[in-house]
Amino acid sequence: LEHLAFALSLVMVLLLVLCALGLVARAADISARTYRAVDPKRGNRVVVATVYLQESNLEPKPAVAFGHGFGLGADMYPIARELAAREGIVVLCPHSIGALPPHWTSELALDQVFLLSHAVQESKRNSSSPFFGRVANLTAVAGHSLGGGGTILAADPLLAGAYP
């Protein structure tokens, strides 16, 4: 439990530091697109996300997967656009709730971890991917409400270890 609390604290500190940089956001330069990826480790589950990218940034930058709250859509968080605008951070907001209770939170956590791993791999290997050359192997998870619970689970090494 101490490890989870420490990991969550690190994520929050990272987010606060990024927000505190106060760089001028170029909102017009930020694209939001729906992205689909197939997770073969979960029976070819199709994971859908809104992805925020700074179009002028063509070098590897950190990525964050932001989990939404219960009953809220991935597009309900303008903070995602702000994070993307600052320093070119790639933001992935999964559109989860493809499972029935009580598995909502764990599925969201797995979607977050999978999307980050997928984006890092696509950045290295797939020149036709919107992530190509844009995602560094420096990732974080964050979330609100249900997504906050998913974030705690996603920080668990046993869960996240399935997606190097």
C-alpha positions as CSV (number, residue, x, y, z in Angstrom):
1,L,0.0,0.0,0.0
2,E,2.9,2.4,0.7
3,H,4.2,1.8,-2.8
4,L,0.9,2.7,-4.4
5,A,0.6,5.8,-2.3
6,F,4.2,6.8,-3.2
7,A,3.5,6.1,-7.0
8,L,0.3,8.2,-6.9
9,S,2.2,11.0,-5.1
10,L,4.9,11.0,-7.8
11,V,2.2,11.2,-10.5
12,M,0.5,14.2,-8.8
13,V,3.9,16.0,-8.3
14,L,4.6,15.4,-12.0
15,L,1.3,16.9,-13.0
16,L,1.7,19.9,-10.7
17,V,5.2,20.6,-12.0
18,L,4.0,20.4,-15.6
19,C,1.2,22.8,-14.9
20,A,3.5,25.1,-13.0
21,L,5.8,25.5,-16.0
22,G,3.4,28.1,-17.2
23,L,4.4,28.0,-20.8
24,V,2.2,29.7,-23.3
25,A,-0.2,27.1,-24.7
26,R,-0.7,27.0,-28.4
27,A,-4.3,25.7,-28.3
28,A,-4.7,26.0,-32.1
29,D,-1.7,23.7,-32.5
30,I,-3.3,20.9,-30.5
31,S,-5.3,18.2,-32.2
32,A,-7.8,15.9,-30.6
33,R,-8.5,12.6,-32.4
34,T,-10.2,9.4,-31.7
35,Y,-7.7,6.5,-31.7
36,R,-8.4,2.8,-31.6
37,A,-5.9,0.1,-30.6
38,V,-6.3,-3.6,-30.2
39,D,-5.0,-5.3,-27.0
40,P,-4.1,-8.9,-27.9
41,K,-3.5,-9.7,-24.2
42,R,-7.2,-9.2,-23.4
43,G,-8.8,-11.2,-26.2
44,N,-8.3,-8.5,-28.9
45,R,-10.1,-5.9,-26.9
46,V,-10.5,-2.7,-28.9
47,V,-9.4,0.2,-26.7
48,V,-10.8,3.6,-27.9
49,A,-9.3,6.9,-26.7
50,T,-9.2,10.6,-27.4
51,V,-5.6,11.5,-28.1
52,Y,-4.3,15.1,-27.7
53,L,-1.1,15.9,-29.6
54,Q,0.8,19.1,-30.3
55,E,1.0,19.0,-34.0
56,S,4.2,21.1,-34.3
57,N,6.1,18.8,-31.9
58,L,7.9,16.1,-33.8
59,E,10.2,14.8,-31.0
60,P,9.6,12.3,-28.3
61,K,7.8,13.7,-25.3
62,P,6.2,12.2,-22.1
63,A,2.7,10.7,-22.3
64,V,0.0,10.6,-19.7
65,A,-3.1,8.4,-19.7
66,F,-6.0,10.2,-18.0
67,G,-8.9,8.1,-16.7
68,H,-12.3,9.6,-16.6
69,G,-14.8,9.6,-13.8
70,F,-17.9,7.4,-13.7
71,G,-20.6,8.7,-16.1
72,L,-18.3,11.2,-17.7
73,G,-16.8,11.1,-21.1
74,A,-13.1,11.3,-22.0
75,D,-13.8,14.7,-23.6
76,M,-15.1,16.2,-20.3
77,Y,-11.6,17.2,-19.1
78,P,-10.2,20.4,-20.6
79,I,-7.1,19.8,-18.4
80,A,-6.1,17.2,-21.0
81,R,-5.8,19.8,-23.7
82,E,-3.9,22.0,-21.4
83,L,-1.4,19.3,-20.6
84,A,-0.9,18.5,-24.2
85,A,-0.4,22.2,-25.0
86,R,2.4,22.5,-22.5
87,E,5.7,21.0,-23.6
88,G,4.0,18.8,-26.2
89,I,2.9,16.2,-23.8
90,V,0.9,13.4,-25.4
91,V,-2.4,12.8,-23.5
92,L,-4.5,9.6,-23.9
93,C,-8.0,9.6,-22.5
94,P,-9.5,6.1,-22.8
95,H,-13.3,5.8,-23.4
96,S,-13.6,2.9,-21.1
97,I,-16.6,1.2,-19.4
98,G,-16.7,-1.7,-21.6
99,A,-17.1,-4.1,-18.7
100,L,-19.8,-4.6,-16.2
101,P,-19.4,-3.8,-12.5
102,P,-17.4,-4.6,-10.5
103,H,-14.7,-4.6,-13.3
104,W,-15.1,-1.0,-14.5
105,T,-12.1,0.3,-12.5
106,S,-9.7,-2.6,-13.4
107,E,-10.6,-2.4,-17.1
108,L,-10.0,1.3,-17.1
109,A,-6.6,0.7,-15.4
110,L,-5.7,-1.9,-17.9
111,D,-6.7,0.4,-20.8
112,Q,-4.6,3.2,-19.4
113,V,-1.5,1.0,-19.0
114,F,-2.0,-0.7,-22.4
115,L,-2.5,2.7,-24.2
116,L,0.8,4.1,-22.8
117,S,2.7,0.9,-23.7
118,H,1.1,0.9,-27.1
119,A,2.0,4.6,-27.7
120,V,5.6,4.1,-26.8
121,Q,5.9,1.1,-29.1
122,E,4.1,2.8,-32.0
123,S,6.5,5.8,-31.5
124,K,9.5,3.5,-32.1
125,R,8.2,1.2,-34.8
126,N,5.2,2.4,-36.9
127,S,5.9,5.3,-39.2
128,S,2.2,5.5,-40.1
129,S,1.1,6.0,-36.5
130,P,0.2,9.5,-35.1
131,F,2.6,8.6,-32.2
132,F,5.6,7.9,-34.5
133,G,8.7,9.6,-33.0
134,R,6.5,11.6,-30.6
135,V,6.3,9.5,-27.4
136,A,9.2,9.0,-25.1
137,N,9.5,6.1,-22.7
138,L,8.4,8.4,-19.9
139,T,4.8,7.8,-19.0
140,A,2.3,8.6,-16.2
141,V,-1.2,7.8,-15.3
142,A,-3.8,10.2,-13.7
143,G,-7.5,10.2,-13.3
144,H,-10.6,11.5,-11.6
145,S,-13.1,9.6,-9.5
146,L,-13.4,6.2,-11.2
147,G,-10.3,7.1,-13.2
148,G,-8.5,7.9,-9.9
149,G,-9.2,4.4,-8.7
150,G,-8.0,3.1,-12.1
151,T,-4.9,5.2,-11.7
152,I,-4.1,3.6,-8.3
153,L,-4.6,0.1,-9.9
154,A,-2.5,1.1,-13.0
155,A,0.4,2.0,-10.7
156,D,0.4,-1.5,-9.3
157,P,3.6,-3.3,-10.6
158,L,1.7,-6.6,-10.9
159,L,-0.9,-5.0,-13.2
160,A,1.4,-2.7,-15.1
161,G,4.0,-5.5,-15.5
162,A,1.9,-7.1,-18.2
163,Y,2.6,-4.1,-20.4
164,P,6.3,-3.3,-20.5
